[in-house]
Amino acid sequence: MYVYDEHDRQIAAERVAQFRDQTERALAGELAEEEFLPLRLQNGLYVQRLAPMLRIAVPYGMLRAGQLRRLARITRDYDKGYAHFTTRQNVQLNWPAIEDVPDILAELAEVEMHANQTSGNCIRNTTTDQFSGVQSDEIADPRPYCEIIRQWSTFHPEFAFLPRKFKVAVNASEKTDRAAIQVHDIGLQMVRNDAGELGFRVHVGGGLGRTPMVGPVIRDFLPEADLLTYLEAVLRVYNRYGRRDNKFKARIKILVKALTPEAFAEKVEAEWSHIKDSPSRLTRDAVERIQGYFTEPDYQSVDNATELLAKQRFENRGFDQWLSHNVDTHKKPGYAIVTLTMKETGTPPGDVTDRQLEQIADLADEFSFGEVRVTHQQNVVLADVRQDRLLELWQAIVPMGFGTANLNTLTDVICCPGGDFCALANAKSIPVAEAIQRRFDDLDYLYDLGNIDLNISGCMNACGHHHVGNIGVLGVDKKGEEFYQISLGGSSHHDATIGKILGPSFAREDMPDVVAKIIDVYVDKRTEEETFLDTYRRVGIDPFKERVYA
């Protein structure tokens, strides 16, 4: 993964010193809150319902073991002993004191971490598929391009105060989209043209929140060298025409829809014609320099792993279930991709204690070349595990709470912190997730149901991505009472769709029964090999509505 050079270290140190001065002046009353607000936001500092919240960037989801250990110590020394993995591959602290944040940022800088642009109306953390670089079907490794975008967008003076926040995601897999690119402001799908040249299909204007939209394609093929100049053209058009008078209409998706994708693309092409040959155009040397940070680890030859695994699976049913659901195919023979599920029932999805962070660091060192990846589903990936050590790994993680074999099932819930922490939330998310997990606690039944994405958000900001859940749950307020609205049929993959609202909302205590009725309809209506989404798309929403509201 990328390693800071002296220039990076200098920038990080200067940023920490700058924010320390700003914080001290704010606490002394020398900066008004409205003056301090944009400064703290672009350093990842929010003021939440009960305490400040600090969002720490994890570029394209990658962490080294040493960084995990530093995060563990920070959560212990400055917080309440736990952190939270978000749906955009970042880490959040929910209880830091404002006066401690400069010290936290200084400690993060020592291990090449930061909170730059994790909030505010700027270009946020660029994300990608958690299997990048190790999956067998990808066009090319997208991580170097994410790093190029990160370096270009960090402290970019022209895009520091956009009309609204701006998110970019990159995907390279031909079979699936684990990066949800079509619901980002800019989504980049890596492709090759007929001549075999590498480039990007460009989606612009996707997003969730109050007005969810799937981003249309505005360019079918963008050559690799033109990546930054074209992104710059898109952002210039947005900066020029995006609304600033109404924050609910300020996202680029509103602009693209208002102009139409075709007219928006014309404006981008016109702007790009003036800057496409500027110094921002990528050279082969520049790309190869960044690619040099993402070389393969020291893979070893692994003999007889297939026979060994077959024997171990036969002898241990729990291990067999885990292999089937939490272990994916690696591009390198003899290796596997392992997902540690952070969804043990009774634990808020994505939450991890300081001790668990240290345990994950130890696992990374022992089993996966000292690196881990954070996923959009709030889990953690060990991307390079020898197949002949999978049983040993599984035996280690089960007592740690990371071995629940429920990946991609109904109980692998994506969930925002909700009303337990967030000042914007209308309702709590975590208790609903736990109640559903307890209702569906039979793994054999979950396996029979197959893959189902259940996403929960506590408000319309959609941090839990409820719009693109096969089953989506949105917390709403009704005269001071917490209720929950259901949507069905969403997807964040290559077939991205926004779910449709089922009908009137439900009380919290009713939610497990409501989900159970939805699942019953699926079981009744499905054909052999159909997923929940397949069945929904075939039969429509009416059978679900009739059963739930009967």
C-alpha positions in Angstrom: 0.0 0.0 0.0 1.0 3.6 -0.4 3.8 4.8 2.0 4.2 8.5 2.9 7.2 10.3 1.5 8.8 13.4 3.1 6.4 15.7 1.3 3.4 13.8 2.6 4.8 13.9 6.2 5.4 17.6 6.0 1.8 18.3 4.8 0.4 16.1 7.5 2.4 17.8 10.2 1.5 21.3 9.0 -2.2 20.4 8.9 -2.1 19.1 12.5 -0.3 22.3 13.7 -2.8 24.5 11.8 -5.8 22.7 13.3 -4.3 22.8 16.8 -4.1 26.6 16.5 -7.7 26.8 15.1 -9.0 24.6 17.9 -7.3 26.5 20.7 -8.6 29.8 19.3 -12.2 28.3 19.1 -12.0 27.1 22.6 -10.7 30.5 23.8 -13.7 32.2 22.1 -11.5 33.9 19.5 -13.2 32.0 16.6 -17.0 32.0 16.5 -18.7 28.6 16.0 -19.8 29.6 12.4 -16.1 30.3 11.7 -14.8 27.1 13.3 -17.5 24.9 11.7 -16.0 24.5 8.2 -12.5 24.2 9.7 -13.4 21.4 12.0 -15.5 19.6 9.4 -12.7 19.4 6.9 -10.7 17.8 9.7 -13.4 15.2 10.3 -14.8 16.7 13.5 -18.5 16.7 14.0 -20.6 17.6 17.1 -23.1 14.8 17.5 -26.1 14.1 19.8 -24.1 13.3 22.9 -20.5 14.1 22.1 -18.1 15.1 19.3 -17.4 12.5 16.6 -14.1 12.2 14.7 -14.1 10.5 11.3 -10.7 9.1 10.3 -9.9 8.5 6.7 -9.0 5.0 5.5 -8.0 5.6 1.9 -9.6 2.9 -0.3 -10.1 0.8 2.9 -6.5 -0.3 3.5 -4.8 -0.4 6.9 -1.5 -1.7 8.1 -1.2 -3.7 11.4 0.7 -0.8 13.0 -2.1 1.6 12.1 -4.7 -0.7 13.7 -2.6 -0.8 16.9 -2.4 3.0 17.0 -6.2 3.2 16.5 -6.6 0.8 19.4 -4.5 3.0 21.7 -6.3 6.2 20.6 -9.7 4.6 21.4 -8.4 3.6 24.8 -6.7 6.9 25.7 -9.0 9.4 24.1 -12.4 7.6 23.7 -14.4 4.9 25.4 -12.5 1.9 24.2 -14.1 1.2 20.8 -14.4 2.5 17.3 -16.8 2.1 14.4 -16.2 1.0 10.8 -18.4 3.0 8.4 -20.1 2.2 5.1 -17.5 4.3 3.2 -14.4 2.4 4.6 -13.6 4.9 7.2 -13.2 4.7 11.0 -15.2 6.9 13.5 -14.6 7.7 17.1 -17.9 8.6 18.9 -16.7 10.2 22.2 -13.5 12.3 21.7 -13.2 15.6 23.6 -12.8 18.5 21.2 -9.6 19.7 23.0 -8.0 16.3 22.4 -8.6 16.1 18.7 -5.4 17.9 17.7 -3.4 15.4 19.8 -5.3 12.5 18.2 -4.5 13.9 14.7 -0.9 14.2 15.7 -0.8 10.6 16.8 -2.5 9.5 13.6 0.0 11.4 11.5 2.8 9.4 13.1 1.4 6.3 11.5 0.5 7.9 8.1 -3.2 8.5 8.9 -5.3 11.6 8.9 -8.9 12.9 9.0 -8.5 15.4 6.1 -11.7 16.0 4.1 -13.7 13.3 5.8 -16.4 15.9 6.1 -17.3 19.3 4.7 -18.3 20.3 1.2 -15.2 18.9 -0.5 -14.0 15.7 -2.2 -14.2 12.9 0.4 -12.3 9.7 0.8 -12.1 7.8 -2.5 -13.3 4.2 -2.1 -13.1 0.9 -4.0 -13.7 -2.8 -3.8 -12.3 -4.4 -0.7 -11.0 -7.3 -2.9 -9.0 -5.0 -5.1 -5.7 -6.4 -6.3 -6.5 -10.0 -5.2 -9.7 -10.9 -7.2 -9.3 -12.9 -10.3 -11.7 -11.1 -12.6 -10.7 -7.5 -12.2 -9.6 -5.4 -15.2 -6.6 -4.0 -13.3 -5.9 -3.1 -9.7 -7.9 0.1 -9.0 -6.0 1.1 -5.8 -3.2 3.1 -7.6 -5.9 5.2 -9.3 -7.7 5.7 -6.0 -4.4 6.9 -4.6 -3.8 9.2 -7.6 -7.3 10.7 -7.0 -6.6 11.1 -3.3 -3.4 13.0 -3.9 -5.0 15.2 -6.5 -8.1 16.0 -4.5 -6.4 16.6 -1.1 -6.4 20.3 -0.4 -7.3 21.1 -4.0 -7.9 24.9 -3.7 -10.5 25.0 -6.4 -12.6 22.3 -4.8 -12.3 23.0 -1.1 -15.8 24.6 -0.8 -18.1 22.8 -3.3 -21.9 23.3 -3.3 -22.1 20.0 -1.3 -20.0 17.0 -0.2 -18.6 15.0 -3.1 -17.8 11.2 -3.2 -15.9 9.2 -5.7 -15.7 5.4 -6.0 -13.8 3.1 -8.4 -14.6 -0.5 -9.4 -12.6 -2.9 -11.4 -14.5 -6.2 -11.2 -16.4 -7.3 -14.3 -18.7 -9.6 -12.4 -19.8 -7.5 -9.5 -19.7 -4.0 -8.0 -18.7 -4.1 -4.3 -17.9 -0.4 -4.4 -21.5 0.8 -5.2 -20.1 3.2 -7.9 -23.6 4.0 -9.4 -24.7 5.7 -6.1 -21.7 8.0 -5.9 -21.3 11.5 -7.2 -18.7 10.1 -9.6 -18.5 6.4 -10.2 -15.6 5.0 -12.3 -15.8 1.5 -13.7 -12.5 0.3 -15.1 -12.8 -1.1 -18.7 -10.8 -1.9 -21.7 -11.7 -0.7 -25.2 -11.6 -2.9 -28.4 -7.8 -2.1 -28.7 -7.2 -3.5 -25.2 -6.4 0.0 -23.8 -7.3 0.7 -20.1 -9.8 3.3 -19.3 -12.9 4.2 -17.3 -16.7 4.2 -17.9 -17.8 7.4 -16.1 -21.1 7.6 -14.1 -22.0 11.0 -12.7 -24.9 12.1 -10.5 -25.6 9.1 -8.3 -26.3 9.3 -4.6 -28.6 8.4 -1.8 -30.0 10.7 0.9 -33.2 12.7 0.5 -33.3 12.2 -3.3 -31.8 8.8 -4.2 -30.6 8.4 -7.8 -28.6 5.9 -9.9 -25.8 7.8 -11.7 -26.1 7.8 -15.5 -23.2 7.1 -17.8 -21.8 10.4 -19.2 -18.8 8.8 -20.9 -18.4 5.2 -22.1 -14.6 5.3 -22.3 -12.2 7.7 -20.7 -8.6 6.9 -21.5 -6.4 6.3 -18.4 -4.2 9.3 -19.0 -7.2 11.6 -19.0 -8.5 10.6 -15.6 -7.7 13.7 -13.6 -8.4 16.3 -16.3 -11.8 14.8 -16.9 -12.6 14.7 -13.1 -11.5 18.3 -13.0 -13.9 19.2 -15.8 -16.8 17.5 -14.0 -16.1 19.3 -10.8 -15.7 22.7 -12.6 -19.1 22.3 -14.2 -20.6 21.3 -10.8 -18.8 24.2 -9.0 -20.2 26.6 -11.6 -23.7 25.5 -12.0 -24.5 23.6 -8.7 -27.0 25.2 -6.4 -25.8 26.9 -3.3 -29.0 28.5 -2.2 -30.6 25.2 -1.0 -28.5 22.4 0.6 -31.2 19.9 -0.2 -30.8 20.7 -3.9 -27.0 21.2 -3.9 -25.7 17.7 -4.7 -24.4 17.1 -8.3 -27.2 14.5 -8.8 -29.8 17.3 -8.8 -27.8 19.3 -11.3 -27.4 16.3 -13.6 -31.1 15.6 -13.5 -32.1 19.2 -14.0 -29.8 19.6 -17.0 -30.4 16.0 -18.3 -27.3 13.7 -18.4 -26.8 14.5 -22.1 -26.7 18.3 -21.5 -24.5 17.9 -18.5 -22.1 15.7 -20.5 -21.9 18.3 -23.2 -20.9 21.0 -20.6 -18.2 18.6 -19.2 -16.8 17.9 -22.7 -16.7 21.6 -23.5 -14.8 22.3 -20.3 -12.5 19.3 -20.7 -11.5 20.5 -24.2 -9.8 23.5 -22.6 -7.8 21.5 -19.9 -7.4 18.0 -21.3 -3.7 18.7 -22.2 -2.9 20.5 -19.0 -0.2 19.4 -16.5 -2.8 17.3 -14.7 -2.8 14.8 -17.6 -1.4 11.5 -16.3 1.9 10.4 -17.7 3.0 6.7 -17.8 5.8 7.5 -15.3 3.4 9.0 -12.9 1.0 6.0 -13.0 3.9 3.5 -12.7 5.3 5.4 -9.7 2.1 5.0 -7.8 1.6 1.4 -9.1 5.0 0.6 -7.6 3.5 0.9 -4.1 0.9 -1.8 -4.8 3.2 -4.8 -5.7 2.3 -8.4 -4.8 3.4 -9.6 -1.4 5.8 -12.5 -1.0 3.4 -15.3 -2.0 4.7 -18.8 -1.3 4.0 -22.1 -3.1 1.2 -23.9 -1.2 1.0 -27.7 -1.9 -1.9 -30.1 -1.4 -4.2 -27.3 0.0 -7.3 -28.6 -1.8 -7.0 -32.1 -0.4 -6.3 -30.7 3.1 -9.3 -28.4 3.0 -11.6 -31.2 1.9 -10.6 -33.3 4.8 -10.9 -30.5 7.3 -14.4 -29.5 6.0 -15.6 -33.0 6.3 -14.5 -33.2 9.9 -15.8 -29.9 11.1 -19.2 -28.6 10.0 -18.7 -25.1 11.5 -15.5 -24.7 9.6 -17.2 -25.9 6.4 -20.0 -23.3 6.8 -17.5 -20.5 7.4 -15.5 -21.5 4.3 -18.6 -21.5 2.2 -19.8 -18.1 3.2 -16.8 -16.0 4.5 -14.0 -17.2 2.2 -13.6 -16.1 -1.4 -11.4 -17.2 -4.3 -8.0 -15.5 -4.6 -6.2 -14.9 -7.9 -3.1 -16.7 -6.5 -3.3 -20.5 -6.3 -3.1 -21.7 -2.7 -4.4 -18.4 -1.2 -7.8 -17.2 -0.1 -9.7 -14.0 0.7 -11.2 -14.1 4.2 -13.8 -11.7 5.5 -14.1 -11.2 9.3 -17.7 -10.4 10.1 -18.2 -7.6 12.6 -21.8 -8.6 13.1 -21.9 -10.8 16.2 -25.5 -10.6 17.6 -25.6 -8.0 20.4 -22.8 -5.9 18.9 -23.7 -2.8 16.9 -22.7 -3.5 13.3 -19.3 -2.2 12.5 -18.3 -1.6 16.2 -14.9 -2.9 17.3 -13.2 -2.6 20.7 -9.6 -1.5 21.3 -8.7 -5.1 22.2 -10.3 -6.4 19.0 -8.4 -3.8 16.9 -5.2 -5.2 18.4 -6.4 -8.8 17.7 -7.1 -7.9 14.1 -3.6 -6.4 13.9 -2.1 -9.6 15.2 -4.1 -11.7 12.8 -3.0 -9.5 9.9 0.7 -10.0 10.9 0.2 -13.7 11.4 -1.9 -14.6 8.4 -2.0 -11.7 5.8 1.3 -9.9 5.3 0.4 -7.2 7.9 -2.5 -5.7 6.0 -6.3 -5.6 6.3 -9.2 -3.9 4.3 -12.3 -2.3 5.7 -15.5 -3.1 3.7 -18.6 -1.1 2.7 -20.5 -3.7 4.6 -18.7 -2.8 7.9 -16.6 -5.9 8.0 -12.9 -6.5 7.7 -10.9 -8.5 5.1 -7.7 -10.5 5.4 -6.9 -10.5 1.7 -3.9 -13.0 1.5 -4.4 -16.0 3.7 -2.8 -19.4 2.8 -5.4 -22.0 2.3 -3.5 -24.5 4.5 -3.8 -22.1 7.4 -7.6 -21.4 7.1 -8.6 -23.8 9.8 -6.0 -22.3 12.2 -7.3 -18.8 11.4 -11.0 -19.9 11.9 -10.1 -21.4 15.3 -8.5 -18.2 16.3 -11.3 -15.8 15.2 -14.3 -17.6 16.6 -13.6 -16.7 20.3 -12.8 -13.1 19.2 -16.3 -12.7 17.7 -15.2 -12.5 14.1 -16.1 -15.9 12.9 -19.9 -15.7 12.5 -20.5 -17.4 9.2 -23.3 -15.1 8.1 -21.6 -13.0 5.4 -24.1 -11.6 2.9 -27.1 -13.2 4.7 -30.0 -11.4 6.3 -28.2 -10.9 9.6 -25.1 -9.3 8.0 -26.9 -6.0 8.5 -25.5 -2.7 7.3 -26.4 -0.1 9.9 -25.6 3.5 10.7 -25.1 4.5 14.4 -28.6 6.1 14.3 -30.2 7.9 17.1 -27.9 6.4 19.8 -25.2 8.8 18.6 -26.2 11.0 15.6 -27.8 14.4 16.1 -29.4 14.1 12.6 -31.1 10.8 13.2 -34.9 10.5 13.5 -34.7 7.0 15.1 -32.4 4.4 16.5 -30.9 1.9 14.1 -28.9 -0.4 16.3 -31.7 -1.9 18.4 -33.6 -2.7 15.2 -30.6 -4.5 13.7 -30.2 -6.5 16.9 -33.9 -7.5 17.1 -33.8 -8.7 13.5 -30.6 -10.6 14.1 -32.1 -12.3 17.2 -35.3 -13.2 15.2 -33.2 -14.9 12.5 -30.6 -16.7 14.5 -30.8 -20.1 12.7 -27.8 -20.2 10.3 -29.3 -23.1 8.3 -32.4 -21.1 7.6 -30.3 -18.1 6.6 -28.4 -20.2 4.2 -31.6 -21.5 2.7 -32.7 -17.9 2.1 -29.5 -17.1 0.3 -28.0 -13.6 -0.1 -30.1 -10.8 1.2 -28.9 -7.2 1.7 -30.6 -5.6 4.7 -29.6 -2.0 5.2 -30.8 0.3 8.0 -30.5 4.1 8.2 -31.7 6.3 11.1 -32.5 9.3 8.8 -32.8 10.4 5.2 -29.1 11.1 5.0 -28.9 7.3 4.3 -25.6 6.5 5.9 -26.8 3.0 6.2 -27.5 2.9 2.4 -31.1 1.8 3.0 -32.2 2.9 -0.5 -30.1 0.1 -2.1 -30.8 -2.7 0.3 -32.8 -5.6 -1.0 -34.7 -4.8 2.2 -34.2 -1.2 3.3 -35.2 0.3 6.7 -35.5 4.0 7.3 -36.0 5.6 10.7 -38.7 8.3 10.6 -40.2 10.6 13.2 -44.0 10.7 13.8 -44.9 13.4 16.4 -41.9 12.6 18.5 -42.2 8.8 18.2 -39.7 6.5 16.3 -41.1 4.6 13.4 -39.6 2.7 10.5 -40.3 2.8 6.8 -39.6 -0.3 4.6 -38.4 -0.3 1.0 -37.8 -3.3 -1.2 -35.9 -4.2 -4.3 -32.8 -2.0 -4.0 -29.3 -3.0 -5.2 -25.9 -1.3 -5.2 -24.3 -3.7 -7.7 -23.9 -3.5 -11.5 -27.8 -3.7 -11.7 -28.1 -0.8 -9.3 -31.7 0.2 -8.4 -33.4 2.3 -5.8 -35.8 0.4 -3.6 -39.6 1.1 -3.6 -41.4 2.2 -0.4 -43.6 -0.6 0.8 -46.2 1.6 2.5 -46.9 3.2 5.9 -44.2 2.9 8.6 -44.1 0.6 11.6 -43.3 0.8 15.3 -39.9 -0.5 16.4 -41.3 -3.5 18.2 -43.1 -4.6 15.1 -40.0 -4.7 12.9 -38.9 -8.3 13.4 -42.4 -9.5 12.5 -42.6 -7.2 9.5 -39.3 -8.6 8.1 -40.5 -12.1 8.9 -43.6 -11.6 6.8 -41.5 -10.2 3.9 -39.3 -13.2 4.1 -42.3 -15.5 4.1 -43.6 -14.1 0.9 -40.2 -14.6 -0.7 -40.1 -18.3 0.5 -43.6 -18.8 -0.9 -43.1 -17.2 -4.3 -39.5 -18.0 -5.2 -38.4 -20.6 -7.8 -35.4 -22.8 -7.5 -32.1 -20.8 -7.4 -33.9 -17.4 -7.2 -32.4 -14.8 -4.9 -34.7 -12.5 -2.9 -34.0 -9.8 -5.4 -34.8 -12.1 -8.3 -38.1 -13.0 -6.8 -39.0 -9.4 -6.0 -38.3 -8.3 -9.5 -40.4 -11.1 -11.0 -43.5 -10.8 -8.7 -43.3 -7.1 -7.9 -44.1 -5.3 -4.6 -47.9 -6.1 -4.3 -47.6 -9.6 -2.8 -45.3 -8.3 -0.1 -47.6 -5.3 0.6 -50.7 -7.6 0.8 -49.0 -9.9 3.4 -47.5 -7.2 5.5 -50.6 -5.0 5.8 -53.1 -7.8 5.9 
